[in-house]
Structures are given as structure tokens and as C-alpha cells.
Amino acid sequence: MWSLSDILFICTLKPLSFDISVDESEIEAAQWMPLDEFINQPFHQEDEMRKAIVDICIARYQKCYTGFGAYQVMSKLDNRVACLYFQDTLESGSSWVRS
């Protein structure tokens, strides 16, 4: 029996402007809102996964979480440079070279 799983990638971006252009064929509505208002919506508070994602994004914004880092290594499988991605934290004090 096959087991299915979800893989989520969280990306933090900086807007080029605060003007919102809604493509009605893709989305019904969009708006900027204060972070507290966004966080306190039942939609996020009632779902453990969404709450964890928001917590990670807030930690990143507050510079308490650096996200995944990439460490370049030579692969013996194909003799090419590959990237090993791993979670890095400010507390870890790791000496990994980031690409």
C-alpha cells in the first residue's frame, strides 16, 4: 500500500510595491493587513500546520530563524558539485559555508 505525503516549502518575499493587482481568473480577492489581524484569524489559529508556518515566518522576520542553508559538496555519484540543504539556526554556531 502506498502512502502519500505533503511536502511544503515556505518562502518569504519582499514586495516591490504595496499595490495589489488581482487577476480575477486566479484569485477572488487580496489585501494587505496588519500582522496581528492576520495571525488572529480563526483560519490560522484552528490549524496546527498553518499556525506553525506563521510562527516560522514571524521568527524569520524577527531574524530568529535563518531557514535552510545550502552546503556545496562534490558528489561521488556523478562527480558533480551538489548542494546539501539543511536547517540552520543562529544558535547552532555552525561553520558551514553557505552558497
C-alpha positions in Angstrom: 0.0 0.0 0.0 1.3 3.4 -1.0 1.5 6.3 1.5 1.0 9.8 0.3 2.6 12.8 2.0 2.7 16.5 1.5 5.9 18.5 1.2 5.6 22.2 1.9 8.1 24.9 1.0 7.8 28.2 2.8 9.2 31.2 1.0 9.5 34.7 2.5 9.5 37.5 -0.1 9.7 41.3 0.0 7.2 43.2 -2.1 8.4 45.5 -4.9 5.4 47.7 -4.0 2.3 47.6 -1.9 -0.1 47.9 -4.8 -2.1 44.8 -5.4 -3.2 43.7 -8.8 -5.8 41.0 -8.6 -6.0 38.5 -11.5 -9.7 37.6 -11.2 -9.1 34.3 -13.1 -6.7 33.2 -10.3 -8.0 34.7 -7.1 -11.1 36.4 -5.8 -9.6 38.9 -3.5 -6.3 40.1 -2.0 -5.4 42.7 0.6 -2.6 43.8 2.9 -3.4 43.6 6.6 -1.7 44.1 9.9 0.2 41.1 11.2 -1.8 40.8 14.4 -5.0 40.7 12.4 -3.7 38.0 10.1 -2.4 35.9 12.9 -5.6 36.1 15.0 -7.9 34.8 12.2 -9.6 31.5 13.2 -8.4 30.1 9.9 -4.8 30.1 11.3 -5.5 29.6 15.0 -7.5 26.4 14.4 -5.0 24.7 12.2 -1.7 23.5 13.8 0.1 23.3 10.4 -0.9 26.9 9.5 0.0 28.2 12.9 3.4 26.6 12.7 4.0 28.1 9.3 3.1 31.5 10.6 5.3 31.1 13.6 8.3 30.2 11.3 7.6 33.3 9.1 7.4 35.6 12.2 10.7 34.1 13.5 12.3 34.7 10.1 11.1 38.3 10.1 12.4 38.9 13.6 15.8 37.4 12.4 15.5 34.5 14.9 15.4 31.8 12.1 17.8 31.7 9.2 16.0 28.9 7.3 17.6 26.2 5.2 21.2 26.6 4.1 23.0 25.1 1.2 26.3 23.4 1.5 28.1 22.7 -1.7 29.8 19.2 -1.9 31.3 17.1 -4.6 29.0 14.1 -5.3 30.7 10.7 -5.9 27.6 9.5 -7.7 28.2 11.7 -10.8 31.4 13.7 -9.9 29.5 17.0 -10.0 29.0 19.7 -7.4 25.7 19.2 -5.5 24.0 21.1 -2.7 23.0 19.6 0.6 20.2 21.6 2.1 19.8 21.6 5.9 18.1 23.6 8.6 20.4 26.2 10.1 19.8 28.3 13.2 21.5 31.3 14.6 22.0 29.3 17.8 23.8 26.4 16.1 27.1 28.3 15.6 27.7 26.1 12.6 30.7 26.7 10.4 29.1 25.5 7.2 29.9 27.5 4.1 26.7 29.0 2.6 26.4 29.3 -1.2 
